[in-house]
Amino acid sequence: MSKVLLISPPYMKLSYPTYKIPIALTKGCKYMNPGLLICSSIFDDANIENKIIKVNDIREEEILPWLGPDTVLVGISCTCSWEYLESIKIAEIIKKYNSNIKIVMSGWQVKSIKEKLFKDTEYVDYIIWGDAEYTILKLYNNIIESKDEHIYSVAKRGVPYIEEKCEKQPLLNFSLIDFSKFPDYHEYLPYVEESRNCPYSCEFCLNSCVNDRYHNVPFDIFVQNVEMVERVYGKNAQSNLLAANFGVNYKETKKKLDYLKTKNIKWNIELHVDNPWEYYIEDLKEAGICKASIGFESGSPRILKLMNKTKDPDRYLKRLEQMLIKLNEQGIKPSLNLLIDYRDDYESLCETLNFIDHNKQYIHKVKANFMFAFDGLLSKINDSDYINMIVDDYGRKIHAYPLLPSNTNLEEISYIIDEIEKGNYDHSILLSTSFASNSDAYKLTKDSH
């Protein structure tokens, strides 16, 4: 048995919504948990026995056999609200089996709610909302040595977290990732981290409510992890270039793409329109980039500005059109991610549909969703005239609330999303919904111009 057990919880086994949501959201995304692989690498470097397990169902017989008399610490990585009830139930099962085992939870859900976690469950001892590189090993040593030394971004049950004066986020020391440590690793796409965190503060993104610093992964670590992909998955593997925001630093990006040109790996990336992509977009095909996803969000200048997606929406949309054309010239037909904002109306959604329809020849598909008010974002939602938030016991338990445009409901929004994802960009999809009430006014205004 291992001294440290690292757990990836299941998705929506206990936290299935009480309301209708798009089908894609119910399925989730099959992924290797990066945080756990990073933790495992850190423990490996320190010669501390550790094991990653993927829990597929919340049953004692799937969890308890991995625990032993020498298990000191269990880390649970909760990446989203729909793994939250599952994560705290796993903690309960372990604590009731052996109360001496210390349990720590981390992940984006914890970044959002922080110490509120301690109110939701009595079975978690520590929470981490910072990066593993400067937290997890120090926490383990604190436990082993019965110390209570302060660790940046780590809170202990019963001890108020007090940020020290002039405290700064520590620098990261990136690790080599061993994908073979993840259970059934061959069933997952590998990844190579290009950068971590994001320098932007889009209002709808949890990145805007945390203080994580943007880091570009050093070139030597990047190269070693690419070579690890080749060793584990083969020289012709399909892989992800993992980044909250790919290509922020164009000089480092070009350097990495030039290196990838010497390889045969096929890569998936995500792009931000306001990044300096013009400096490296013509390198993508030769570097093996075959799939690109763009955080489009909206075709409405007003909504883009309200989202804080960009400072210059008109320039943003022009650059997006140019990016789509350039990607197609590279043989890459990208996907667009669309987000229905709670301040969207008939006019703004028509602008979005018009943009997509005008550029559909350059788009592989559109993936859409509506906004959620996560706990960490609630303070940013201050437009009371627009608030149409579904608050119920389920939302309170997972700390996430659907946030919809005024006077609409989930059935209508889900219908619009399903139609858009089918490739229907006609304004008529809005007319059977509450948006139809201001459609005539929009048409009159448009005609008068």
HELIX and SHEET records of a PDB file:
HELIX    1   1 ILE A   23  LYS A   27  1                                   5    
HELIX    2   2 PRO A   34  ASP A   45  1                                  12    
HELIX    3   3 GLU A   60  ILE A   63  1                                   4    
HELIX    4   4 LEU A   64  TRP A   66  5                                   3    
HELIX    5   5 SER A   81  GLU A   83  5                                   3    
HELIX    6   6 TYR A   84  TYR A   97  1                                  14    
HELIX    7   7 TRP A  108  ILE A  113  1                                   6    
HELIX    8   8 LYS A  116  ASP A  120  1                                   5    
HELIX    9   9 ALA A  132  TYR A  134  5                                   3    
HELIX   10  10 ILE A  136  ILE A  144  1                                   9    
HELIX   11  11 PHE A  179  LYS A  181  5                                   3    
HELIX   12  12 TYR A  185  GLU A  187  5                                   3    
HELIX   13  13 LEU A  206  CYS A  209  5                                   4    
HELIX   14  14 PHE A  219  TYR A  233  1                                  15    
HELIX   15  15 TYR A  250  LEU A  260  1                                  11    
HELIX   16  16 TRP A  277  TYR A  279  5                                   3    
HELIX   17  17 ILE A  281  ASP A  283  5                                   3    
HELIX   18  18 PRO A  301  LEU A  306  1                                   6    
HELIX   19  19 PRO A  313  GLU A  329  1                                  17    
HELIX   20  20 TYR A  346  HIS A  358  1                                  13    
HELIX   21  21 LYS A  360  TYR A  362  5                                   3    
HELIX   22  22 ASP A  375  LYS A  380  5                                   6    
HELIX   23  23 ASP A  393  ILE A  398  1                                   6    
HELIX   24  24 LEU A  410  LYS A  422  1                                  13    
HELIX   25  25 HIS A  427  LEU A  430  5                                   4    
HELIX   26  26 SER A  434  ASN A  438  5                                   5    
HELIX   27  27 SER A  439  SER A  448  1                                  10    
SHEET    1   A 6 ASN A  50  LYS A  54  0                                        
SHEET    2   A 6 VAL A   4  SER A   8  1                                        
SHEET    3   A 6 LEU A  73  SER A  77  1                                        
SHEET    4   A 6 LYS A 102  SER A 106  1                                        
SHEET    5   A 6 TYR A 126  ILE A 128  1                                        
SHEET    6   A 6 VAL A 154  LYS A 156 -1                                        
SHEET    1   B 7 TYR A 191  GLU A 193  0                                        
SHEET    2   B 7 GLN A 238  LEU A 242  1                                        
SHEET    3   B 7 LYS A 266  LEU A 271  1                                        
SHEET    4   B 7 ILE A 289  GLU A 297  1                                        
SHEET    5   B 7 SER A 335  ILE A 340  1                                        
SHEET    6   B 7 LYS A 365  PHE A 374  1                                        
SHEET    7   B 7 ALA A 400  LEU A 403 -1                                        
SHEET    1   C 2 SER A 195  ARG A 196  0                                        
SHEET    2   C 2 HIS A 215  ASN A 216 -1                                        
END                                                                             
